Amino acid sequence: MLAKLRANEPLRLYVYPALVVAFGVLVVRGYLDADDADVLTAVITLVLGIPATEFARRKVTPDGKLIDVVASGAQAALDEVHGRVEETFGQQGVQVLEQVQQQIEERVGRHRRAE
């Protein structure tokens, strides 16, 4: 689960806890009070643009899901052209499409096993 978080939530996983720990140490040592630590955490996250980055990141595909997105897109493209390829090139064209599909499935499977 932690590996999945590292791949999909890198900012949230590393930056927020680091800020909380750093300010927690400063509060314990008496350099800050708890309210100041909360305000500083908010200010630093705003200055670093973390909320904007998180918002933008939500609009893109995480690396962990990229393999599935590419595989489904490739499968949809193959399904879409199958009939036209068969009409134009006959059985040989269909065999080429099937080989392409098999290669995609093998490569996707290899990447999934690597995760």
C-alpha positions, 0 to 999 in steps of 0.5 A: 500500500505504501508503494502505491501511495508513493506512486500516486500521492508523492506530494501528500505523502512526503511534504505534509508529514515533513512539515508536521514533524518539523513544526512539531519539534519546534513546538515541543522545544518551545520555539513555537506554539501550536497555533503558530505551527498550524499557521506556518504549515498553511502558509508554507503549503500555499507558498510552495503551491501544494494545493495548486499542484494537487489540484493540477495533479488530479487532472492527470493520470497517475503513473500507477494507472497509466498502464491500464489507460494505455492498454484499454486505449490500445484495445479500443483502437484495435476493436475500432479498426478490426472490421475495416482491416478485415474488409481491406486486407482480409484474414492476413490483416486480422492476423496482424491485428491479433499479433499486435493485440498479443504483444500489447497484452504481453507488455502490459502483463510484464509491467503489471508484474513489475509493480 
